[in-house]
Amino acid sequence: MATPKVGRFEEGVLWNFASLGVLSVCGLLLLRVIPQLYDAGALGVFESVWVVYIFASQLGSGGVDRSALRAIAEHRADRDAVGRIAFGALLPVAAQSALVAGAVYLSRGFWAELVELPEVADGLAWAAPGLFFFALNKVALGIVNGLSRMRAYAVYQSLRYLAMLAGPFVVHALGWPAARVAFLFTFAEGLLAVALAIELALVVPRPHGRWFDWTREHLRFGTRSLVSGVLLELNTRLDVWMIGLFGLGKVQIAYYAVALHIAEGVFQLITVLQSNFNPVLARHIAAREHAELTAFVRRGMRFTWLLMFGVAAVAVAGYSFGVGVLMGQPDFVEHSFWPFVWLMSGIALAAGYLPFQQVLLMANRPGWHTLFMCATVAVNAGFNALLIPRYGIAGAAIATAICFLASALLIRTLAARVAGIRF
């Protein structure tokens, strides 16, 4: 019985690595397409909109997606329970995501004034509807993940990336200005929502019994983990936002965005591993299989370090040539190379711990996970504030690298002391 399970797990990882390939290609092309259709400043405005979008997206899902993932991973053999868990998660998220989308639309002027880029207001207006669909999609993908349907999970993620890449062409074909490129979020998430609705209708049974008991459980879990989710996503764009706050301008943001997006493309290898590791962690923790859990974590750490050191070395070696070909402008290579080196150094050194940063959530310790994220973001913000005025966008990259290392030390300590999980 053990061999087929290992085979299915490995198959899921391979499918998600294939999805990662789609993400990487689409992400790189997006960096080229936006400046080519408009200009470098358009990419800077888009990045500034993306920061707010990511921040708000967590408020829309409210941590319910992770509650659904954990609960379904634990109860997936009980089809009636799966139906109740899924329905109990989707209903509250539909309501709160609609409120968040409306709030972002109404506050769009505030965010534009904060970074002194008036185009951000227009971008947020066209991205706001995407927030509603994004939150529902996030919960739906959590359900698919919890059911260990990793092939389907990979296909839907790929659909999102392909639709995002198509978005700027749709905006340009309609004759809209550069600020509305952020409509790609609404376009992509709307298409994905249709596909996921069909998926859930086929694989999740209709709920019978007291599904609203699960709504209360999801909201309880989500309330305790909401702040951590917001901080997690904010942390991925905190450097971009602080570059804007310190007035470096949208062109410097565009230069940094190239380094950041390529580093994030590499980081998606870790995200793929995390998506496949989380259901296994949840099952071992729920079953109190401590020896199996420890062995699984240590194998995962060794594999991740070997993988990421190799990938980081190749990425740094090929960066100048690749970005030169991709962007077609030498300024992008000149200004983004060293930020990329610093970002990759932080990822490679901390790599072994990074796929397990949601272990406290899988152990049903969302409050402690929130404290972990608060500390991580505090480190990131503090070093960005210290280093950006002195070193510009290179300082932002150094600060982010330091944050990766600090988060590795923090999760190692908290997992052992709070959940008894030793790396």
ABEGO torsion letter per residue (X at the ends): XAAAAAAAAAAAAAAAAAAAAAAAAAAAAAAAAAAAABBAAAAAAAAAAAAAAAAAAAAAAGGAAAAAAAAAAAAAABAAAAAAAAAAAAAAAAAAAAAAAAAAAAAAAAAAAAAGBAAAAAAAAAAAAAAAAAAAAAAAAAAAAAAGBAAAAAAAAAAAAAAAAAAAAAAAAAGBBAAAAAAAAAAAAAAAAAAAAAAAAAABBBBBEBAAAAAAAAAAAAAAAAAAAAAAAAAAAAAAAAAAAAGAEAAAAAAAAAAAAAAAAAAAAAAAAAAAAAAAAAAAAAAGBAAAAAAAAAAAAAAAAAAAAAAAAAAAAAAAAAAAAAAGBAAAAAAAAAAAAAAAAAAAAAAAAAAAAAAAAAAGBAAAAAAAAAAAAAAAAAAAAAAAAAAEAAAAAAAAAAAAAAAAAAAAAAAAAAAGBBX
